[in-house]
Amino acid sequence: MNFPAELKYTKDHEWIKVEGNEAYIGITEFAQRELGDIVYIDITSVGKEVAKDEVFGTVEAVKTVSDLFMPVTATVTEINPALDSQPELVNTDPYGQGWMVKVSLNDNIGIDSLLSADAYQSLIGV
């Protein structure tokens, strides 16, 4: 499995890629494998501030629906438009074209408390 070192991770299997005061968020390769074939992404939080650890949407797979948790307090500015017609991008490219939301960070507080790639791998036992 792939765990890019430049990303931060959560115990709930989301990743965040920080670029200045903006960031991209998605689910990890481990999470998409556990979920199976993803068929629908439901995110209705655009324009809203979502607190750390609060639900910002759901991901629906063939066998289950799972909540998506915000890694840090941020305002959702964009949903990946490609996921409307190609939700399987989350399975095929979870760290690239399968990103879920773009957010505006209120500050960088909380980023350092997230897991590194090595710590996340230890958490999931790989």
MMTF fields as JSON, N, C-alpha, C and O atoms, coordinates in Angstrom:
{
  "mmtfVersion": "1.0.0",
  "mmtfProducer": "UNKNOWN",
  "numBonds": 503,
  "numAtoms": 504,
  "numGroups": 126,
  "numChains": 1,
  "numModels": 1,
  "chainsPerModel": [1],
  "groupsPerChain": [126],
  "chainIdList": ["A"],
  "bondAtomList": [4, 2, 8, 6, 12, 10, 16, 14, 20, 18, 24, 22, 28, 26, 32, 30, 36, 34, 40, 38, 44, 42, 48, 46, 52, 50, 56, 54, 60, 58, 64, 62, 68, 66, 72, 70, 76, 74, 80, 78, 84, 82, 88, 86, 92, 90, 96, 94, 100, 98, 104, 102, 108, 106, 112, 110, 116, 114, 120, 118, 124, 122, 128, 126, 132, 130, 136, 134, 140, 138, 144, 142, 148, 146, 152, 150, 156, 154, 160, 158, 164, 162, 168, 166, 172, 170, 176, 174, 180, 178, 184, 182, 188, 186, 192, 190, 196, 194, 200, 198, 204, 202, 208, 206, 212, 210, 216, 214, 220, 218, 224, 222, 228, 226, 232, 230, 236, 234, 240, 238, 244, 242, 248, 246, 252, 250, 256, 254, 260, 258, 264, 262, 268, 266, 272, 270, 276, 274, 280, 278, 284, 282, 288, 286, 292, 290, 296, 294, 300, 298, 304, 302, 308, 306, 312, 310, 316, 314, 320, 318, 324, 322, 328, 326, 332, 330, 336, 334, 340, 338, 344, 342, 348, 346, 352, 350, 356, 354, 360, 358, 364, 362, 368, 366, 372, 370, 376, 374, 380, 378, 384, 382, 388, 386, 392, 390, 396, 394, 400, 398, 404, 402, 408, 406, 412, 410, 416, 414, 420, 418, 424, 422, 428, 426, 432, 430, 436, 434, 440, 438, 444, 442, 448, 446, 452, 450, 456, 454, 460, 458, 464, 462, 468, 466, 472, 470, 476, 474, 480, 478, 484, 482, 488, 486, 492, 490, 496, 494, 500, 498],
  "bondOrderList": [1, 1, 1, 1, 1, 1, 1, 1, 1, 1, 1, 1, 1, 1, 1, 1, 1, 1, 1, 1, 1, 1, 1, 1, 1, 1, 1, 1, 1, 1, 1, 1, 1, 1, 1, 1, 1, 1, 1, 1, 1, 1, 1, 1, 1, 1, 1, 1, 1, 1, 1, 1, 1, 1, 1, 1, 1, 1, 1, 1, 1, 1, 1, 1, 1, 1, 1, 1, 1, 1, 1, 1, 1, 1, 1, 1, 1, 1, 1, 1, 1, 1, 1, 1, 1, 1, 1, 1, 1, 1, 1, 1, 1, 1, 1, 1, 1, 1, 1, 1, 1, 1, 1, 1, 1, 1, 1, 1, 1, 1, 1, 1, 1, 1, 1, 1, 1, 1, 1, 1, 1, 1, 1, 1, 1],
  "groupList": [{"groupName": "MET", "atomNameList": ["N", "CA", "C", "O"], "elementList": ["N", "C", "C", "O"], "formalChargeList": [0, 0, 0, 0], "bondAtomList": [1, 0, 2, 1, 3, 2], "bondOrderList": [1, 1, 2], "singleLetterCode": "M", "chemCompType": "L-PEPTIDE LINKING"}, {"groupName": "ASN", "atomNameList": ["N", "CA", "C", "O"], "elementList": ["N", "C", "C", "O"], "formalChargeList": [0, 0, 0, 0], "bondAtomList": [1, 0, 2, 1, 3, 2], "bondOrderList": [1, 1, 2], "singleLetterCode": "N", "chemCompType": "L-PEPTIDE LINKING"}, {"groupName": "PHE", "atomNameList": ["N", "CA", "C", "O"], "elementList": ["N", "C", "C", "O"], "formalChargeList": [0, 0, 0, 0], "bondAtomList": [1, 0, 2, 1, 3, 2], "bondOrderList": [1, 1, 2], "singleLetterCode": "F", "chemCompType": "L-PEPTIDE LINKING"}, {"groupName": "PRO", "atomNameList": ["N", "CA", "C", "O"], "elementList": ["N", "C", "C", "O"], "formalChargeList": [0, 0, 0, 0], "bondAtomList": [1, 0, 2, 1, 3, 2], "bondOrderList": [1, 1, 2], "singleLetterCode": "P", "chemCompType": "L-PEPTIDE LINKING"}, {"groupName": "ALA", "atomNameList": ["N", "CA", "C", "O"], "elementList": ["N", "C", "C", "O"], "formalChargeList": [0, 0, 0, 0], "bondAtomList": [1, 0, 2, 1, 3, 2], "bondOrderList": [1, 1, 2], "singleLetterCode": "A", "chemCompType": "L-PEPTIDE LINKING"}, {"groupName": "GLU", "atomNameList": ["N", "CA", "C", "O"], "elementList": ["N", "C", "C", "O"], "formalChargeList": [0, 0, 0, 0], "bondAtomList": [1, 0, 2, 1, 3, 2], "bondOrderList": [1, 1, 2], "singleLetterCode": "E", "chemCompType": "L-PEPTIDE LINKING"}, {"groupName": "LEU", "atomNameList": ["N", "CA", "C", "O"], "elementList": ["N", "C", "C", "O"], "formalChargeList": [0, 0, 0, 0], "bondAtomList": [1, 0, 2, 1, 3, 2], "bondOrderList": [1, 1, 2], "singleLetterCode": "L", "chemCompType": "L-PEPTIDE LINKING"}, {"groupName": "LYS", "atomNameList": ["N", "CA", "C", "O"], "elementList": ["N", "C", "C", "O"], "formalChargeList": [0, 0, 0, 0], "bondAtomList": [1, 0, 2, 1, 3, 2], "bondOrderList": [1, 1, 2], "singleLetterCode": "K", "chemCompType": "L-PEPTIDE LINKING"}, {"groupName": "TYR", "atomNameList": ["N", "CA", "C", "O"], "elementList": ["N", "C", "C", "O"], "formalChargeList": [0, 0, 0, 0], "bondAtomList": [1, 0, 2, 1, 3, 2], "bondOrderList": [1, 1, 2], "singleLetterCode": "Y", "chemCompType": "L-PEPTIDE LINKING"}, {"groupName": "THR", "atomNameList": ["N", "CA", "C", "O"], "elementList": ["N", "C", "C", "O"], "formalChargeList": [0, 0, 0, 0], "bondAtomList": [1, 0, 2, 1, 3, 2], "bondOrderList": [1, 1, 2], "singleLetterCode": "T", "chemCompType": "L-PEPTIDE LINKING"}, {"groupName": "ASP", "atomNameList": ["N", "CA", "C", "O"], "elementList": ["N", "C", "C", "O"], "formalChargeList": [0, 0, 0, 0], "bondAtomList": [1, 0, 2, 1, 3, 2], "bondOrderList": [1, 1, 2], "singleLetterCode": "D", "chemCompType": "L-PEPTIDE LINKING"}, {"groupName": "HIS", "atomNameList": ["N", "CA", "C", "O"], "elementList": ["N", "C", "C", "O"], "formalChargeList": [0, 0, 0, 0], "bondAtomList": [1, 0, 2, 1, 3, 2], "bondOrderList": [1, 1, 2], "singleLetterCode": "H", "chemCompType": "L-PEPTIDE LINKING"}, {"groupName": "TRP", "atomNameList": ["N", "CA", "C", "O"], "elementList": ["N", "C", "C", "O"], "formalChargeList": [0, 0, 0, 0], "bondAtomList": [1, 0, 2, 1, 3, 2], "bondOrderList": [1, 1, 2], "singleLetterCode": "W", "chemCompType": "L-PEPTIDE LINKING"}, {"groupName": "ILE", "atomNameList": ["N", "CA", "C", "O"], "elementList": ["N", "C", "C", "O"], "formalChargeList": [0, 0, 0, 0], "bondAtomList": [1, 0, 2, 1, 3, 2], "bondOrderList": [1, 1, 2], "singleLetterCode": "I", "chemCompType": "L-PEPTIDE LINKING"}, {"groupName": "VAL", "atomNameList": ["N", "CA", "C", "O"], "elementList": ["N", "C", "C", "O"], "formalChargeList": [0, 0, 0, 0], "bondAtomList": [1, 0, 2, 1, 3, 2], "bondOrderList": [1, 1, 2], "singleLetterCode": "V", "chemCompType": "L-PEPTIDE LINKING"}, {"groupName": "GLY", "atomNameList": ["N", "CA", "C", "O"], "elementList": ["N", "C", "C", "O"], "formalChargeList": [0, 0, 0, 0], "bondAtomList": [1, 0, 2, 1, 3, 2], "bondOrderList": [1, 1, 2], "singleLetterCode": "G", "chemCompType": "PEPTIDE LINKING"}, {"groupName": "GLN", "atomNameList": ["N", "CA", "C", "O"], "elementList": ["N", "C", "C", "O"], "formalChargeList": [0, 0, 0, 0], "bondAtomList": [1, 0, 2, 1, 3, 2], "bondOrderList": [1, 1, 2], "singleLetterCode": "Q", "chemCompType": "L-PEPTIDE LINKING"}, {"groupName": "ARG", "atomNameList": ["N", "CA", "C", "O"], "elementList": ["N", "C", "C", "O"], "formalChargeList": [0, 0, 0, 0], "bondAtomList": [1, 0, 2, 1, 3, 2], "bondOrderList": [1, 1, 2], "singleLetterCode": "R", "chemCompType": "L-PEPTIDE LINKING"}, {"groupName": "SER", "atomNameList": ["N", "CA", "C", "O"], "elementList": ["N", "C", "C", "O"], "formalChargeList": [0, 0, 0, 0], "bondAtomList": [1, 0, 2, 1, 3, 2], "bondOrderList": [1, 1, 2], "singleLetterCode": "S", "chemCompType": "L-PEPTIDE LINKING"}],
  "groupTypeList": [0, 1, 2, 3, 4, 5, 6, 7, 8, 9, 7, 10, 11, 5, 12, 13, 7, 14, 5, 15, 1, 5, 4, 8, 13, 15, 13, 9, 5, 2, 4, 16, 17, 5, 6, 15, 10, 13, 14, 8, 13, 10, 13, 9, 18, 14, 15, 7, 5, 14, 4, 7, 10, 5, 14, 2, 15, 9, 14, 5, 4, 14, 7, 9, 14, 18, 10, 6, 2, 0, 3, 14, 9, 4, 9, 14, 9, 5, 13, 1, 3, 4, 6, 10, 18, 16, 3, 5, 6, 14, 1, 9, 10, 3, 8, 15, 16, 15, 12, 0, 14, 7, 14, 18, 6, 1, 10, 1, 13, 15, 13, 10, 18, 6, 6, 18, 4, 10, 4, 8, 16, 18, 6, 13, 15, 14],
  "groupIdList": [1, 2, 3, 4, 5, 6, 7, 8, 9, 10, 11, 12, 13, 14, 15, 16, 17, 18, 19, 20, 21, 22, 23, 24, 25, 26, 27, 28, 29, 30, 31, 32, 33, 34, 35, 36, 37, 38, 39, 40, 41, 42, 43, 44, 45, 46, 47, 48, 49, 50, 51, 52, 53, 54, 55, 56, 57, 58, 59, 60, 61, 62, 63, 64, 65, 66, 67, 68, 69, 70, 71, 72, 73, 74, 75, 76, 77, 78, 79, 80, 81, 82, 83, 84, 85, 86, 87, 88, 89, 90, 91, 92, 93, 94, 95, 96, 97, 98, 99, 100, 101, 102, 103, 104, 105, 106, 107, 108, 109, 110, 111, 112, 113, 114, 115, 116, 117, 118, 119, 120, 121, 122, 123, 124, 125, 126],
  "secStructList": [7, 7, 7, 7, 6, 6, 1, 3, 3, 7, 6, 6, 1, 3, 3, 3, 3, 3, 3, 6, 6, 3, 3, 3, 3, 3, 3, 7, 2, 2, 2, 2, 2, 2, 2, 7, 1, 3, 3, 3, 3, 3, 7, 7, 7, 6, 6, 7, 3, 3, 7, 6, 6, 1, 3, 3, 3, 3, 3, 3, 3, 1, 1, 7, 3, 3, 3, 3, 3, 7, 1, 1, 1, 3, 3, 3, 3, 3, 3, 7, 6, 2, 2, 2, 2, 7, 6, 6, 2, 2, 2, 2, 7, 6, 6, 6, 6, 6, 7, 7, 3, 3, 3, 3, 3, 1, 7, 1, 6, 6, 6, 6, 6, 1, 5, 7, 2, 2, 2, 2, 2, 2, 2, 2, 6, 7],
  "xCoordList": [0.844, 0.0, 0.881, 2.036, 0.319, 1.027, 0.602, -0.591, 1.587, 1.324, 2.272, 3.344, 1.889, 2.79, 3.245, 2.428, 4.549, 5.132, 4.748, 4.77, 4.399, 4.084, 2.671, 2.315, 1.874, 0.516, 0.489, 1.4, -0.578, -0.869, -2.116, -2.915, -2.279, -3.339, -4.092, -3.59, -5.319, -6.114, -6.362, -6.199, -6.755, -7.099, -8.366, -8.641, -9.139, -10.366, -10.112, -11.056, -8.85, -8.42, -8.645, -8.815, -8.645, -8.6, -7.155, -6.342, -6.846, -5.553, -5.791, -6.873, -4.765, -4.834, -3.501, -2.43, -3.599, -2.413, -2.524, -3.387, -1.651, -1.702, -0.873, 0.271, -1.482, -0.801, -1.072, -2.052, -0.201, -0.408, -1.593, -1.611, -2.597, -3.779, -4.942, -6.085, -4.648, -5.649, -5.158, -3.975, -6.105, -5.712, -6.7, -7.85, -6.227, -7.057, -7.216, -6.289, -8.401, -8.707, -9.339, -10.13, -8.98, -9.571, -9.452, -9.117, -9.726, -9.557, -8.33, -7.926, -7.756, -6.512, -6.744, -7.867, -5.643, -5.699, -6.218, -6.982, -5.801, -6.297, -7.82, -8.506, -8.351, -9.8, -10.567, -11.577, -10.095, -10.832, -10.799, -11.761, -9.7, -9.64, -10.627, -11.277, -10.732, -11.671, -13.122, -13.96, -13.409, -14.771, -15.166, -16.324, -14.24, -14.558, -14.923, -14.54, -15.658, -15.988, -16.868, -17.985, -16.358, -17.082, -18.02, -17.614, -19.291, -20.299, -20.881, -21.498, -20.695, -21.298, -20.602, -20.265, -20.395, -19.845, -20.908, -21.384, -21.285, -22.309, -21.694, -21.486, -21.407, -20.826, -21.683, -21.806, -22.269, -23.153, -22.652, -23.424, -21.364, -20.832, -20.088, -19.365, -20.248, -19.555, -20.013, -21.208, -19.038, -19.324, -19.491, -19.686, -19.419, -19.615, -18.29, -17.41, -18.178, -17.046, -17.387, -18.468, -16.463, -16.653, -15.558, -14.374, -15.951, -14.982, -14.205, -14.673, -13.023, -12.196, -13.01, -13.719, -12.902, -13.569, -15.081, -15.754, -15.616, -17.038, -17.205, -16.27, -18.402, -18.699, -18.88, -19.634, -18.183, -18.361, -19.039, -19.298, -19.327, -20.001, -19.96, -19.548, -20.398, -20.356, -19.835, -19.916, -19.304, -18.864, -19.644, -19.708, -20.232, -21.043, -20.326, -19.943, -20.162, -19.579, -20.673, -21.779, -20.367, -21.353, -21.891, -23.077, -21.005, -21.422, -21.676, -22.135, -21.397, -21.557, -21.564, -21.221, -21.963, -21.842, -20.994, -21.197, -20.05, -19.141, -19.086, -19.078, -19.048, -18.913, -17.503, -16.543, -17.392, -16.112, -15.893, -16.75, -14.761, -14.484, -13.424, -12.413, -13.672, -12.752, -11.506, -11.626, -10.312, -9.082, -8.738, -8.145, -9.11, -8.857, -10.047, -10.786, -10.243, -11.308, -10.997, -9.924, -11.95, -11.73, -13.075, -14.106, -13.039, -14.224, -14.106, -13.111, -15.12, -15.123, -15.379, -16.405, -14.442, -14.572, -14.923, -15.437, -14.646, -14.873, -14.996, -14.324, -15.866, -15.971, -15.361, -15.546, -14.644, -14.054, -15.178, -15.908, -15.334, -16.445, -16.371, -17.399, -15.178, -15.023, -15.689, -16.043, -15.861, -16.421, -17.911, -18.442, -18.593, -20.012, -20.208, -21.094, -19.385, -19.535, -18.552, -18.737, -17.502, -16.477, -16.075, -14.921, -16.989, -16.624, -15.53, -14.861, -15.351, -14.327, -12.905, -11.951, -12.75, -11.436, -10.879, -9.664, -11.767, -11.324, -10.64, -9.701, -11.104, -10.464, -9.171, -8.174, -9.184, -8.049, -6.919, -5.765, -7.234, -6.223, -6.585, -6.869, -6.576, -7.073, -6.305, -6.882, -5.025, -4.218, -4.071, -3.45, -4.633, -4.521, -5.889, -6.527, -6.347, -7.636, -8.824, -9.932, -8.613, -9.701, -9.86, -10.552, -9.222, -9.425, -10.904, -11.619, -11.364, -12.802, -13.175, -14.088, -12.477, -12.801, -11.537, -10.468, -11.697, -10.677, -11.209, -12.386, -10.343, -10.778, -9.879, -8.735, -10.423, -9.659, -9.405, -10.338, -8.13, -7.769, -7.926, -7.514, -8.523, -8.65, -7.286, -6.967, -6.504, -5.118, -4.487, -5.163, -3.231, -2.578, -2.547, -1.858, -3.293, -3.36, -4.031, -5.067, -3.434, -3.996, -3.314, -3.392, -2.649, -1.962, -0.871, -0.734, -0.097, 1.016, 0.563, 1.342, -0.679, -1.172, -1.67, -1.996, -1.726, -2.146, -0.999, 0.148, -1.328, -0.345, 0.559, 0.115, 1.812, 2.731, 2.416, 1.643, 3.012, 2.811, 3.255, 2.563, 4.398, 4.894, 3.97, 3.7, 3.477, 2.569, 1.245, 0.672, 0.762, -0.486, -0.297, -1.169, 0.824, 1.099, 1.135, 0.637, 1.723, 1.749, 0.334, -0.001, -0.491, -1.875, -2.649, -3.392, -2.482, -3.26, -2.543, -3.088, -1.32, -0.617, 0.025, 0.065, 0.534, 1.263, 2.692, 3.456],
  "yCoordList": [-1.192, 0.0, 1.245, 1.211, 2.319, 3.578, 4.56, 4.735, 5.205, 6.216, 7.386, 7.435, 8.339, 9.454, 10.2, 10.582, 10.398, 11.015, 12.486, 13.012, 13.155, 14.588, 14.854, 16.004, 13.805, 13.951, 13.7, 13.092, 14.182, 13.866, 12.985, 13.033, 12.187, 11.18, 11.246, 11.773, 10.696, 10.63, 9.175, 8.274, 8.959, 7.609, 7.115, 5.915, 8.031, 7.679, 7.434, 7.247, 7.433, 7.06, 8.13, 7.818, 9.407, 10.497, 10.964, 10.765, 11.586, 12.233, 13.698, 14.085, 14.517, 15.943, 16.375, 16.028, 17.138, 17.709, 19.225, 19.84, 19.817, 21.248, 21.99, 21.63, 23.05, 23.935, 25.366, 25.976, 25.902, 27.249, 27.265, 26.538, 28.113, 28.168, 27.362, 27.515, 26.513, 25.618, 24.181, 23.922, 23.258, 21.853, 20.995, 21.378, 19.834, 18.817, 17.66, 17.32, 17.065, 15.98, 14.825, 15.033, 13.624, 12.421, 11.276, 11.48, 10.069, 8.893, 8.111, 8.187, 7.37, 6.654, 5.427, 4.951, 4.943, 3.721, 2.563, 1.726, 2.518, 1.481, 1.565, 0.545, 2.784, 2.967, 2.523, 1.829, 2.919, 2.556, 1.053, 0.483, 0.398, -1.066, -1.74, -2.721, -1.205, -1.763, -1.57, -2.45, -0.414, -0.122, -0.945, -1.343, -1.201, -1.877, -0.858, 0.309, -1.302, -0.433, 0.732, 0.532, 1.956, 3.158, 3.559, 3.661, 3.787, 4.073, 5.488, 5.968, 6.169, 7.484, 8.238, 7.659, 9.523, 10.412, 11.476, 12.121, 11.666, 12.647, 13.684, 13.427, 14.861, 15.947, 17.186, 17.666, 17.693, 18.86, 20.017, 20.905, 20.009, 20.997, 22.156, 22.885, 22.344, 23.439, 24.777, 25.026, 25.627, 26.939, 26.934, 27.99, 25.778, 25.672, 25.403, 24.717, 25.972, 25.618, 24.314, 24.165, 23.387, 22.085, 21.925, 22.066, 21.633, 21.49, 20.185, 19.219, 20.176, 18.973, 17.809, 17.955, 16.669, 15.421, 15.405, 14.44, 16.457, 16.469, 15.862, 15.853, 15.356, 14.732, 15.807, 16.761, 15.646, 16.589, 15.946, 16.62, 14.647, 13.948, 12.455, 11.986, 11.716, 10.255, 9.684, 10.317, 8.488, 7.749, 6.436, 5.734, 6.122, 4.915, 3.907, 4.197, 2.726, 1.621, 0.587, 0.721, -0.434, -1.467, -2.093, -2.412, -2.27, -2.994, -2.145, -2.683, -0.841, -0.031, 1.463, 1.874, 2.268, 3.727, 4.145, 3.656, 5.042, 5.468, 6.988, 7.663, 7.527, 8.964, 9.417, 8.658, 10.662, 11.311, 12.356, 13.213, 12.293, 13.188, 14.217, 13.89, 15.476, 16.574, 16.462, 16.406, 16.427, 16.284, 17.499, 17.355, 18.693, 19.948, 20.871, 20.676, 21.858, 22.82, 23.608, 24.198, 23.612, 24.26, 24.542, 23.984, 25.415, 25.724, 25.011, 25.167, 24.236, 23.503, 24.499, 25.18, 24.58, 25.535, 24.865, 25.514, 23.569, 22.888, 21.382, 20.799, 20.782, 19.332, 18.905, 19.581, 17.807, 17.313, 16.998, 16.027, 17.802, 17.604, 16.281, 15.763, 15.735, 14.483, 13.307, 12.318, 13.406, 12.28, 12.077, 10.996, 13.111, 12.946, 11.853, 11.008, 11.877, 10.894, 9.74, 8.708, 9.904, 8.862, 8.642, 8.888, 8.189, 7.979, 6.93, 6.893, 6.079, 5.042, 5.612, 4.878, 6.927, 7.56, 7.449, 7.422, 7.385, 7.215, 5.859, 5.729, 4.854, 3.534, 3.497, 2.931, 4.093, 3.954, 4.945, 4.66, 6.107, 7.143, 7.95, 9.143, 7.298, 7.962, 9.216, 10.106, 9.313, 10.471, 11.509, 12.553, 11.23, 12.145, 12.598, 13.425, 12.051, 12.46, 12.094, 12.576, 11.251, 10.838, 11.696, 11.295, 12.891, 13.789, 14.131, 14.111, 14.44, 14.669, 16.133, 16.611, 16.854, 18.266, 19.109, 18.642, 20.361, 21.382, 22.284, 22.642, 22.651, 23.458, 24.667, 24.691, 25.665, 26.822, 26.644, 26.511, 26.645, 26.448, 27.751, 28.814, 27.658, 28.841, 29.211, 30.388, 28.21, 28.348, 26.966, 26.013, 26.86, 25.554, 24.792, 23.779, 25.283, 24.589, 23.238, 23.146, 22.223, 20.885, 20.054, 18.826, 20.676, 19.919, 19.036, 17.863, 19.627, 18.888, 17.726, 16.808, 17.753, 16.662, 15.465, 14.417, 15.627, 14.522, 13.524, 13.813, 12.361, 11.287, 11.452, 11.886, 11.105, 11.016, 9.723, 8.895, 9.554, 8.322, 7.113, 6.095, 7.201, 6.076, 5.765, 4.597, 6.8, 6.58, 5.976, 5.126, 6.41, 5.841, 4.375, 3.552, 4.045, 2.646, 1.783, 0.658, 2.313, 1.564, 1.376, 0.314, 2.411, 2.332, 1.218, 0.485, 1.085, 0.071, -1.272, -2.242, -1.318, -2.587, -3.078, -4.282, -2.153, -2.579, -2.098, -2.361],
  "zCoordList": [0.0, 0.0, 0.0, 0.423, -0.474, -0.631, 0.465, 0.714, 1.124, 2.15, 1.926, 2.529, 1.06, 0.755, 2.012, 2.85, 2.129, 3.319, 3.475, 4.587, 2.378, 2.466, 3.004, 3.259, 3.176, 3.695, 5.193, 5.755, 5.833, 7.235, 7.237, 6.303, 8.281, 8.329, 9.648, 10.641, 9.643, 10.865, 11.236, 10.413, 12.48, 12.928, 12.235, 12.233, 11.646, 10.927, 9.438, 8.671, 9.029, 7.675, 6.612, 5.434, 7.04, 6.072, 5.94, 6.842, 4.81, 4.618, 4.316, 3.874, 4.559, 4.257, 3.658, 4.156, 2.581, 1.926, 2.037, 1.41, 2.834, 3.101, 2.064, 1.785, 1.492, 0.534, 0.966, 0.539, 1.815, 2.346, 3.302, 4.296, 2.988, 3.853, 3.274, 3.704, 2.306, 1.726, 1.867, 2.088, 1.732, 1.826, 1.042, 0.828, 0.623, -0.022, 0.959, 1.694, 0.959, 1.89, 1.118, 0.198, 1.503, 0.916, 1.896, 3.063, 1.425, 2.275, 1.816, 0.655, 2.732, 2.45, 1.569, 1.398, 1.024, 0.233, 1.087, 0.607, 2.35, 3.267, 3.395, 3.322, 3.588, 3.75, 2.509, 2.621, 1.328, 0.115, -0.101, -0.616, 0.287, 0.16, 1.104, 0.742, 2.318, 3.305, 2.853, 3.046, 2.252, 1.799, 0.577, 0.452, -0.31, -1.562, -2.634, -2.549, -3.633, -4.772, -4.34, -3.863, -4.51, -4.122, -5.25, -6.408, -4.891, -5.899, -5.789, -6.74, -4.64, -4.485, -3.356, -2.324, -3.563, -2.544, -2.277, -3.212, -1.007, -0.643, 0.29, 1.476, -0.265, 0.518, 0.283, -0.844, 1.354, 1.251, 2.105, 2.467, 2.426, 3.361, 2.693, 3.373, 1.378, 0.699, 1.276, 1.439, 1.578, 2.135, 3.639, 4.241, 4.254, 5.703, 6.399, 5.877, 7.601, 8.448, 9.153, 9.722, 9.108, 9.748, 10.793, 10.486, 12.021, 13.105, 12.985, 12.383, 13.564, 13.597, 14.155, 15.151, 13.51, 13.89, 13.636, 13.996, 13.024, 12.66, 11.267, 10.467, 10.991, 9.703, 8.629, 8.821, 7.494, 6.385, 5.177, 4.181, 5.26, 4.174, 4.413, 5.474, 3.399, 3.475, 2.165, 1.112, 2.256, 1.086, 1.087, 2.096, -0.063, -0.184, -1.073, -2.207, -0.522, -1.276, -1.502, -0.977, -2.276, -2.584, -1.302, -1.211, -0.3, 0.894, 2.134, 3.141, 2.106, 3.306, 2.983, 1.875, 3.975, 3.91, 5.102, 6.213, 4.877, 5.936, 5.998, 4.969, 7.236, 7.422, 7.087, 7.218, 6.654, 6.393, 7.483, 7.697, 8.168, 9.29, 8.92, 8.297, 9.316, 9.023, 9.908, 11.132, 9.306, 10.094, 10.958, 12.027, 10.495, 11.212, 10.967, 10.002, 11.812, 11.582, 10.308, 10.18, 9.365, 8.079, 7.408, 7.785, 6.413, 5.618, 4.274, 3.567, 3.928, 2.662, 1.536, 1.522, 0.591, -0.512, -1.837, -2.748, -1.942, -3.221, -3.0, -2.149, -3.783, -3.839, -5.166, -6.178, -5.171, -6.411, -7.404, -7.208, -8.47, -9.398, -10.161, -10.597, -10.325, -11.073, -10.364, -11.006, -9.043, -8.291, -8.551, -8.297, -9.058, -9.398, -10.441, -10.311, -11.462, -12.535, -12.43, -13.076, -11.617, -11.489, -10.031, -9.677, -9.18, -7.773, -7.596, -6.564, -8.606, -8.531, -8.523, -8.261, -8.811, -8.712, -7.293, -7.101, -6.305, -4.926, -4.763, -3.977, -5.498, -5.455, -6.268, -5.821, -7.451, -8.361, -8.09, -8.409, -7.504, -7.263, -6.015, -6.113, -4.824, -3.618, -3.214, -2.589, -3.552, -3.149, -4.265, -4.063, -5.426, -6.562, -7.015, -6.363, -8.148, -8.718, -7.838, -8.072, -6.831, -5.946, -4.7, -3.765, -4.667, -3.523, -3.415, -4.417, -2.223, -2.018, -1.868, -2.541, -0.988, -0.796, -0.724, -0.33, -1.116, -0.92, 0.179, 0.18, 1.113, 2.248, 2.425, 1.97, 3.093, 3.525, 5.018, 5.81, 5.385, 6.787, 7.557, 7.092, 8.732, 9.592, 10.161, 10.327, 10.452, 10.89, 10.74, 10.353, 11.038, 10.909, 12.23, 12.354, 13.213, 14.498, 14.265, 13.606, 14.804, 14.653, 13.592, 13.638, 12.643, 11.589, 12.204, 11.858, 13.124, 13.712, 14.588, 14.847, 15.045, 15.896, 15.071, 15.628, 13.745, 12.887, 12.73, 13.073, 12.213, 12.093, 10.871, 9.808, 11.037, 9.904, 9.156, 9.639, 7.984, 7.216, 8.023, 8.033, 8.701, 9.508, 10.668, 10.949, 11.351, 12.483, 12.009, 12.691, 10.851, 10.318, 9.958, 10.236, 9.347, 9.011, 10.265, 10.268, 11.324, 12.592, 13.134, 13.658, 13.006, 13.489, 12.804, 13.456, 11.498, 10.762, 10.669, 10.142, 11.184, 11.271, 9.994, 9.744, 9.171, 7.969, 8.007, 7.079]
}
